[in-house]
Amino acid sequence: MTDPEPVPTDLGALGADERRALLTALPKTDLHCHLDGSLRVATVAELAADPAVRALATKLGYALPEDTSEGHLRRVLSPGLGCSSLEEYLLAFDVICGVLQTREALARAAYELALDAAAENVWYLEVRFAPQRHIHADLPGLEVLRAVDEGLRRAERETGGRIQTAILVCAMRNYHESIGDYHRRVRDVFPYATPRELGALCSRAAARLAVEAKRAGVERVVGFDLAGAEANFPPSHHREAFSWCIDNFLNITVHAGEGYGPASIQEAVTYLNAQRIGHGTRILEEGDGLLTYLRDRRVAVEVCLTSNLQTKAIASLDQHPFRRFLAEEVRATLCTDNRMVSDITMTDEYELAQRHFGLTPRELRKTVLYGFKASFVPYARRRHLLLAAKARLRELGLGGQWTRAEEEALAAWKDGALAPA
């Protein structure tokens, strides 16, 4: 005998508080979340006021603001809809990276991010960042990754396995000396190289770091990404870096179709073998061919609605292809991008999508499950997380049929038994 089916949730009949409670209770993933864009403002303020942190930042070429109050930093670090472009949106990261130049600061940032995500029922979180922005003479790349791994491990342990985490290593698609001390030193070693050549050299080094970290036991490193200003920096410039990662069995996701058009997405999937696309807002500009290609090959799209509005990747949500993704069954899942810089949570993103696109219970369920299906977690754990999420969604009245496997997986998740060893 099976349990009776729960009464389906009528999303339209819920009050604002009831809807918020439901969206908070959803078992969620966040597959596109930048570490350096997702600190707590209070943490940035505390670090920026520390004389030792300021001295190191100055030595490494970062200019931290004199006013380190939370109110001032919130205005600087969370530009909101007043931001004019992706490039302006990215300026906040120069301040943030200035305070993230020690092992302790990186571990703390990762730990607090995972705790904040777990508090709103994010079950699985992939944290991405560019280690080269934090490498300097006293902090080698492997230690940068170990520090983030340490912070995530601590959060998993303290939450009893209620959140599971992974790391995506980002290469920067453009070269500029302002990116960090590592990039300035590369210019010293190759004084006659062009910016394009230097960018490719740096991305190859980032790829090798990601692979070596995995070999050295940093098991949370599961994938490789290409980030940064998109226009004039096509994915094809970085084919060697991604070939190295693919040859060494790392997963691939690529920022594409945010600051540039469909050609960027096409190169990401054809030249770099991307399994997921970050943003993809401009996918429909040249017809439906690319959308069909992604759907048929189950290439997932990491949708970041609030961020896309702020960076002016879209003028309004009416221009966002998310509704088409739903209709065409493209594997698209909601993500935060930057919790602090965009001043949002995963629950906020679901609320925005629900309010604007009028998601049905079936569409809401599908979007949640796409996140688990597209995750880069190893297969056995991904399967158990997916089964547990299905059971939890059924509990919340969002559809699905009762199965013993799903109920057992949910019970295991509640007991922390699905956490990695």
Secondary structure in CASP SS format (residue, H / E / C, confidence):
PFRMAT SS
TARGET T0000
AUTHOR 0000-0000-0000
METHOD secondary structure of the structure
MODEL  1
M C 1.00
T C 1.00
D C 1.00
P C 1.00
E C 1.00
P C 1.00
V C 1.00
P C 1.00
T C 1.00
D C 1.00
L H 1.00
G H 1.00
A H 1.00
L C 1.00
G C 1.00
A H 1.00
D H 1.00
E H 1.00
R H 1.00
R H 1.00
A H 1.00
L H 1.00
L H 1.00
T H 1.00
A H 1.00
L C 1.00
P C 1.00
K E 1.00
T E 1.00
D E 1.00
L E 1.00
H E 1.00
C E 1.00
H E 1.00
L H 1.00
D H 1.00
G H 1.00
S C 1.00
L C 1.00
R C 1.00
V H 1.00
A H 1.00
T H 1.00
V H 1.00
A H 1.00
E H 1.00
L H 1.00
A H 1.00
A C 1.00
D C 1.00
P H 1.00
A H 1.00
V H 1.00
R H 1.00
A H 1.00
L H 1.00
A H 1.00
T H 1.00
K H 1.00
L C 1.00
G C 1.00
Y C 1.00
A C 1.00
L C 1.00
P C 1.00
E C 1.00
D C 1.00
T C 1.00
S C 1.00
E H 1.00
G H 1.00
H H 1.00
L H 1.00
R H 1.00
R H 1.00
V H 1.00
L H 1.00
S C 1.00
P C 1.00
G H 1.00
L H 1.00
G H 1.00
C C 1.00
S C 1.00
S C 1.00
L H 1.00
E H 1.00
E H 1.00
Y H 1.00
L H 1.00
L C 1.00
A H 1.00
F H 1.00
D H 1.00
V H 1.00
I H 1.00
C H 1.00
G H 1.00
V H 1.00
L C 1.00
Q C 1.00
T C 1.00
R H 1.00
E H 1.00
A H 1.00
L H 1.00
A H 1.00
R H 1.00
A H 1.00
A H 1.00
Y H 1.00
E H 1.00
L H 1.00
A H 1.00
L H 1.00
D H 1.00
A H 1.00
A H 1.00
A C 1.00
E C 1.00
N C 1.00
V E 1.00
W E 1.00
Y E 1.00
L E 1.00
E E 1.00
V E 1.00
R E 1.00
F E 1.00
A C 1.00
P H 1.00
Q H 1.00
R H 1.00
H C 1.00
I C 1.00
H E 1.00
A C 1.00
D C 1.00
L E 1.00
P C 1.00
G H 1.00
L H 1.00
E H 1.00
V H 1.00
L H 1.00
R H 1.00
A H 1.00
V H 1.00
D H 1.00
E H 1.00
G H 1.00
L H 1.00
R H 1.00
R H 1.00
A H 1.00
E H 1.00
R H 1.00
E H 1.00
T C 1.00
G C 1.00
G C 1.00
R C 1.00
I C 1.00
Q E 1.00
T E 1.00
A E 1.00
I E 1.00
L E 1.00
V E 1.00
C E 1.00
A E 1.00
M E 1.00
R C 1.00
N C 1.00
Y C 1.00
H C 1.00
E H 1.00
S H 1.00
I H 1.00
G C 1.00
D H 1.00
Y H 1.00
H H 1.00
R H 1.00
R H 1.00
V H 1.00
R H 1.00
D H 1.00
V H 1.00
F C 1.00
P C 1.00
Y C 1.00
A C 1.00
T C 1.00
P H 1.00
R H 1.00
E H 1.00
L H 1.00
G H 1.00
A H 1.00
L H 1.00
C H 1.00
S H 1.00
R H 1.00
A H 1.00
A H 1.00
A H 1.00
R H 1.00
L H 1.00
A H 1.00
V H 1.00
E H 1.00
A H 1.00
K H 1.00
R H 1.00
A C 1.00
G C 1.00
V C 1.00
E C 1.00
R C 1.00
V E 1.00
V E 1.00
G E 1.00
F E 1.00
D E 1.00
L E 1.00
A E 1.00
G C 1.00
A C 1.00
E C 1.00
A C 1.00
N C 1.00
F C 1.00
P C 1.00
P H 1.00
S H 1.00
H H 1.00
H H 1.00
R H 1.00
E H 1.00
A H 1.00
F H 1.00
S H 1.00
W H 1.00
C H 1.00
I H 1.00
D H 1.00
N C 1.00
F C 1.00
L C 1.00
N E 1.00
I E 1.00
T E 1.00
V E 1.00
H E 1.00
A E 1.00
G C 1.00
E C 1.00
G C 1.00
Y C 1.00
G C 1.00
P H 1.00
A H 1.00
S H 1.00
I H 1.00
Q H 1.00
E H 1.00
A H 1.00
V H 1.00
T H 1.00
Y C 1.00
L C 1.00
N C 1.00
A C 1.00
Q C 1.00
R E 1.00
I E 1.00
G E 1.00
H E 1.00
G C 1.00
T C 1.00
R C 1.00
I C 1.00
L C 1.00
E C 1.00
E C 1.00
G C 1.00
D C 1.00
G H 1.00
L H 1.00
L H 1.00
T H 1.00
Y H 1.00
L H 1.00
R H 1.00
D H 1.00
R C 1.00
R C 1.00
V C 1.00
A E 1.00
V E 1.00
E E 1.00
V E 1.00
C C 1.00
L H 1.00
T H 1.00
S H 1.00
N H 1.00
L H 1.00
Q H 1.00
T C 1.00
K C 1.00
A C 1.00
I C 1.00
A C 1.00
S C 1.00
L H 1.00
D H 1.00
Q H 1.00
H C 1.00
P C 1.00
F H 1.00
R H 1.00
R H 1.00
F H 1.00
L H 1.00
A H 1.00
E H 1.00
E C 1.00
V C 1.00
R C 1.00
A E 1.00
T E 1.00
L E 1.00
C C 1.00
T C 1.00
D E 1.00
N C 1.00
R C 1.00
M C 1.00
V C 1.00
S C 1.00
D C 1.00
I C 1.00
T C 1.00
M H 1.00
T H 1.00
D H 1.00
E H 1.00
Y H 1.00
E H 1.00
L H 1.00
A H 1.00
Q H 1.00
R H 1.00
H H 1.00
F H 1.00
G C 1.00
L C 1.00
T C 1.00
P H 1.00
R H 1.00
E H 1.00
L H 1.00
R H 1.00
K H 1.00
T H 1.00
V H 1.00
L H 1.00
Y H 1.00
G H 1.00
F H 1.00
K H 1.00
A C 1.00
S C 1.00
F C 1.00
V C 1.00
P C 1.00
Y H 1.00
A H 1.00
R H 1.00
R H 1.00
R H 1.00
H H 1.00
L H 1.00
L H 1.00
L H 1.00
A H 1.00
A H 1.00
K H 1.00
A H 1.00
R H 1.00
L H 1.00
R H 1.00
E H 1.00
L C 1.00
G C 1.00
L C 1.00
G C 1.00
G C 1.00
Q C 1.00
W C 1.00
T C 1.00
R H 1.00
A H 1.00
E H 1.00
E H 1.00
E H 1.00
A H 1.00
L H 1.00
A H 1.00
A H 1.00
W H 1.00
K H 1.00
D C 1.00
G C 1.00
A C 1.00
L C 1.00
A C 1.00
P C 1.00
A C 1.00
END
